[in-house]
Amino acid sequence: MKQSKKTLQSLQMTKKTEDIFQKTKSGTRQGLIKGWKGLLWLLKIIIPISFVTSLLVHFGVIYKLDFLLTPVMTWMSLPPSAALVLIVGLFTGPYGAVAALWAMPFSMEHMTLIAIFILIAHNLIQESIVQGNSGINVFFAAFFRLFMALAVTLVCAKIMGVNSDTGVTTGMGNFSRETQPFLTMVIFWGWGTFKLIIQIFCIIMPLMVGLELAKIFNLITYITKIISPFLSVMGLDRSTGMLWLTATIFGLAYGSAVIVEETQSNEYKKEDLTKLHLSIGVNHGVIEDPALFIPLGLPLLWLWVPRLIAAIIAAWMYHVFLSARRFYAKRADHKKLCNH
């Protein structure tokens, strides 16, 4: 009797082990397939946009766009020359902006304001397309981030007591606009793009596999439970927890394949997705992006806190807007019934 019971328990353990192995194998395979598809989709965005941006920089077109922001610089308490750095950041991302900041003479206060703006509104074309493919209008996403970057920078300037003439300038030298040979530019772009793709590949694949395994073993529920109190503070729905976590840690570019795949393969409420995108549009990549500005000596408080507060305000303002619209709609319907 005891022997048969032990045999039964042994068979159950073996079956459970085989079941876990099969689930792990299936989840890994599905994750790799989704990760590869996501990477191919992302390459269709990264390669043409990054190459066109490199051409704009190489032929000096991007430097002629600074007139678009120059009139706004005084309003933002920044010197006119800051317009160039902001334009570079808007098109090329934080890396280009940091390179410009190293070379151009700015005070510490001005560099801090520039960093705040760039951390919110950078790589605008590529990341807006990512958001556009995962639940929000692409033009609205870009406009909202640009608006929030202007607003948050202005508020921070007022809090810091900065004006366009504040502080002693620092910098490594003058920012050169001289172009390198076209072939050199293409090689530099190709190598940089290749390294970026490898980095994204190394992030996307394990992330997608991990996400699939978390789904199969029902870990998503536990993860969302852990972060749900913070999501509530952020004004977000708990169903968007994994999307928020991905964007917050990995950013919109590195996490794009996961974000797009998840939003297209799962049903989310439009309102919840909109709140999510308003939040992560302002506050994403909270580890790598701010870290780029640390070597410049900028205070960590201003690199992290303003974006976080702005993201919370954005989500809650949209929540208030939705509540007001529902209230108005109910009131209008009530009036119609009374009139009848």
C-alpha positions in Angstrom: 0.0 0.0 0.0 2.8 2.4 1.0 4.8 1.4 -2.1 1.9 2.1 -4.4 1.3 5.5 -2.7 5.0 6.4 -3.2 4.7 5.3 -6.8 1.7 7.5 -7.4 3.4 10.5 -5.8 6.5 9.9 -7.9 4.3 9.7 -11.1 2.6 13.0 -10.1 5.9 14.7 -9.5 7.2 13.5 -12.8 4.1 14.6 -14.6 4.3 18.0 -12.9 8.0 18.4 -13.9 7.2 17.5 -17.5 4.3 19.9 -17.5 6.6 22.7 -16.2 9.2 21.8 -18.8 6.7 21.8 -21.6 5.2 25.2 -20.5 8.7 26.7 -20.2 9.6 25.4 -23.7 6.4 26.7 -25.2 6.7 30.1 -23.5 10.4 30.4 -24.6 9.5 29.6 -28.2 6.6 32.0 -28.3 8.6 34.7 -26.6 11.5 34.4 -29.1 9.0 34.4 -32.1 7.3 37.6 -30.8 10.6 39.2 -29.9 12.0 38.5 -33.4 8.8 39.9 -35.0 8.9 42.9 -32.8 12.6 43.5 -33.6 11.9 43.4 -37.4 9.0 45.9 -36.9 11.3 48.2 -34.9 14.0 48.0 -37.6 11.6 49.4 -40.1 11.4 52.5 -37.9 14.9 52.8 -36.6 16.9 52.4 -39.8 15.1 55.0 -42.1 14.5 57.5 -39.4 18.0 57.4 -37.9 19.6 57.6 -41.4 17.4 60.6 -42.4 18.3 62.3 -39.2 22.0 61.7 -39.8 21.6 63.2 -43.3 19.9 66.3 -41.7 22.8 66.6 -39.4 25.4 66.0 -42.0 24.1 68.6 -44.5 23.4 71.1 -41.7 19.7 71.2 -42.2 19.0 70.4 -38.5 21.1 73.5 -37.5 18.8 75.7 -39.5 15.8 74.6 -37.5 16.9 76.4 -34.3 14.8 79.4 -35.3 11.8 77.3 -34.4 12.7 77.4 -30.7 14.8 80.5 -30.4 11.9 82.9 -29.7 10.8 80.5 -26.9 14.2 80.4 -25.2 13.8 83.6 -23.2 10.4 82.5 -22.1 12.0 79.3 -20.8 14.8 81.3 -19.1 17.4 79.8 -21.5 19.9 81.6 -23.7 19.2 81.6 -27.5 22.0 79.1 -28.2 20.1 76.5 -26.2 17.7 76.1 -29.1 20.3 74.2 -31.1 20.7 71.6 -28.3 17.0 71.2 -27.9 16.5 70.6 -31.6 19.3 68.1 -31.6 17.7 66.3 -28.7 14.2 66.3 -30.2 15.5 64.6 -33.3 18.4 62.5 -32.2 17.7 61.7 -28.6 19.5 62.3 -25.3 22.9 61.1 -26.7 23.1 63.9 -29.2 22.0 66.5 -26.7 24.6 65.4 -24.1 27.3 65.6 -26.8 26.3 69.1 -27.6 26.1 70.1 -23.9 29.7 68.8 -23.4 30.9 71.2 -26.2 28.8 74.3 -25.7 29.2 76.9 -22.9 26.2 76.8 -20.5 25.8 77.4 -16.8 24.9 74.5 -14.6 21.4 75.9 -14.1 20.8 76.2 -17.9 22.2 72.7 -18.5 19.8 71.4 -15.8 16.8 73.0 -17.6 17.9 71.7 -21.0 18.2 68.2 -19.5 14.7 68.4 -18.1 13.3 69.4 -21.5 15.3 66.7 -23.3 14.4 63.9 -20.9 10.7 64.6 -21.6 10.9 65.4 -25.3 13.6 63.4 -27.2 13.7 61.2 -30.2 10.2 62.5 -30.8 9.6 61.0 -34.3 10.5 57.4 -33.5 9.0 57.2 -30.1 5.8 58.9 -31.2 5.4 56.3 -33.9 5.8 53.6 -31.2 3.1 55.2 -29.1 0.9 55.6 -32.2 1.1 51.9 -32.9 0.2 51.1 -29.3 -3.0 53.0 -28.5 -2.7 56.8 -28.9 -2.7 59.2 -31.9 0.8 59.7 -33.1 0.5 63.5 -33.6 -1.2 64.0 -30.2 1.5 61.9 -28.5 4.3 64.1 -30.0 2.4 67.4 -29.3 1.7 66.4 -25.7 5.3 65.6 -25.0 6.5 68.8 -26.5 3.9 70.8 -24.6 4.8 69.1 -21.3 8.5 69.6 -21.9 7.9 73.3 -22.4 5.6 73.6 -19.4 7.8 71.6 -16.9 10.9 73.4 -18.0 9.2 76.7 -17.4 7.9 75.8 -14.0 11.3 74.4 -13.0 13.0 77.6 -14.1 10.7 79.6 -11.9 11.3 77.4 -8.9 15.1 77.5 -9.4 15.0 81.3 -10.0 16.8 81.0 -13.3 16.8 83.5 -16.1 18.5 83.6 -19.5 21.6 85.3 -18.0 21.9 83.1 -14.9 25.2 81.5 -13.8 28.7 81.1 -15.0 29.1 79.2 -18.2 30.9 75.9 -18.3 31.7 73.6 -21.3 34.5 71.8 -23.1 34.7 74.2 -26.1 32.7 75.4 -29.1 30.2 73.1 -30.7 31.5 72.5 -34.2 29.1 72.4 -37.1 31.7 71.3 -39.6 30.6 68.2 -41.5 32.7 65.0 -41.9 33.1 63.3 -45.3 29.8 61.6 -46.4 31.3 58.1 -46.5 32.6 58.6 -43.0 29.2 59.7 -41.8 27.5 56.6 -43.4 30.1 54.3 -41.8 29.7 56.0 -38.4 25.9 55.8 -38.7 26.0 52.1 -39.8 28.2 51.1 -36.9 26.2 53.1 -34.4 22.9 51.7 -35.7 24.3 48.1 -35.6 25.4 48.5 -32.0 21.9 49.9 -31.1 20.2 47.0 -32.8 22.4 44.5 -30.9 21.5 46.3 -27.6 17.8 46.3 -28.4 18.0 42.6 -29.4 19.7 41.7 -26.1 16.8 43.5 -24.2 13.8 42.5 -26.3 14.5 38.7 -26.5 14.8 37.9 -22.8 12.1 40.5 -22.0 9.6 38.9 -24.4 10.5 35.4 -23.2 10.1 36.5 -19.6 6.8 38.1 -20.4 5.5 34.9 -22.0 6.6 32.7 -19.1 5.1 35.2 -16.7 1.8 34.8 -18.6 1.9 31.0 -18.7 2.7 30.6 -15.0 0.2 33.4 -14.0 2.9 35.6 -12.6 1.5 38.8 -14.2 -1.3 38.9 -11.6 1.3 38.8 -8.7 3.5 41.5 -10.4 0.6 43.8 -10.9 -0.5 43.3 -7.3 2.9 44.3 -6.1 3.0 47.5 -8.1 -0.8 48.3 -8.1 -0.5 50.7 -5.1 2.1 52.8 -7.0 0.0 52.6 -10.2 -3.0 54.0 -8.2 -0.8 57.0 -7.1 0.3 57.4 -10.7 -3.4 57.6 -11.7 -3.1 54.5 -13.9 -5.2 51.3 -14.2 -3.6 48.1 -12.8 -4.2 46.3 -16.1 -1.5 48.5 -17.7 1.0 47.6 -15.0 3.4 45.5 -17.2 3.3 48.1 -20.0 4.1 50.9 -17.5 6.9 48.9 -15.9 8.5 48.1 -19.4 8.4 51.7 -20.5 9.6 53.1 -17.2 12.6 50.8 -16.9 13.5 50.2 -20.6 12.1 53.3 -22.3 9.9 53.7 -25.3 12.6 52.7 -27.8 14.1 49.6 -26.1 10.7 48.5 -24.8 8.8 49.4 -28.0 8.5 45.8 -29.3 7.0 44.6 -26.0 4.7 47.6 -25.7 3.3 47.3 -29.2 3.0 43.5 -29.1 1.1 43.6 -25.8 -1.3 46.4 -26.8 -2.1 44.7 -30.1 -2.5 41.2 -28.7 -4.5 42.2 -25.6 -7.7 44.2 -25.1 -7.2 47.4 -23.1 -9.7 50.1 -22.5 -9.0 53.1 -24.7 -9.1 55.4 -21.7 -6.6 53.3 -19.7 -4.2 53.2 -22.7 -4.5 57.0 -23.2 -3.7 57.7 -19.5 -0.8 55.2 -19.7 0.7 56.9 -22.8 0.3 60.4 -21.3 2.2 59.1 -18.3 5.0 57.1 -20.0 5.4 59.8 -22.7 6.6 62.2 -20.0 8.3 59.7 -17.7 10.1 56.7 -19.3 13.6 55.2 -19.4 14.2 56.5 -15.8 17.5 54.6 -15.4 19.5 55.0 -18.6 18.3 58.5 -19.8 19.0 60.5 -16.7 22.3 58.6 -16.2 23.6 60.1 -19.4 23.5 63.6 -17.8 25.2 62.6 -14.5 28.7 63.0 -15.9 27.9 66.7 -16.6 27.5 67.1 -12.8 23.7 67.8 -12.9 21.8 67.2 -9.7 19.8 63.9 -9.6 16.8 65.5 -8.0 16.1 67.6 -11.1 16.7 64.7 -13.5 14.1 62.4 -11.8 11.5 64.3 -9.7 10.1 66.8 -12.2 9.2 64.1 -14.8 7.7 61.8 -12.2 5.5 64.6 -10.8 4.5 65.7 -14.4 3.5 62.1 -15.3 1.3 61.9 -12.2 -0.3 65.3 -13.0 -0.9 64.3 -16.6 -2.7 61.1 -15.8 -4.8 62.6 -13.1 -5.7 65.6 -15.2 -7.0 63.2 -17.9 -8.9 61.3 -15.3 -10.6 64.6 -14.2 -11.3 65.5 -17.8 -13.0 62.1 -18.3 -15.0 62.4 -15.1 -16.1 65.9 -16.1 -17.1 64.8 -19.6 -19.2 61.9 -18.2 -20.9 64.2 -15.7 -21.7 66.7 -18.5 -23.0 63.9 -20.7 -25.3 62.6 -17.9 -26.5 66.1 -17.2 -27.3 66.6 -20.9 -29.2 63.3 -21.1 -31.1 64.2 -17.9 -32.2 67.6 -19.4 -33.3 65.9 -22.6 -35.5 63.5 -20.6 -37.0 66.3 -18.6 -37.8 68.3 -21.7 -39.6 65.3 -23.1 
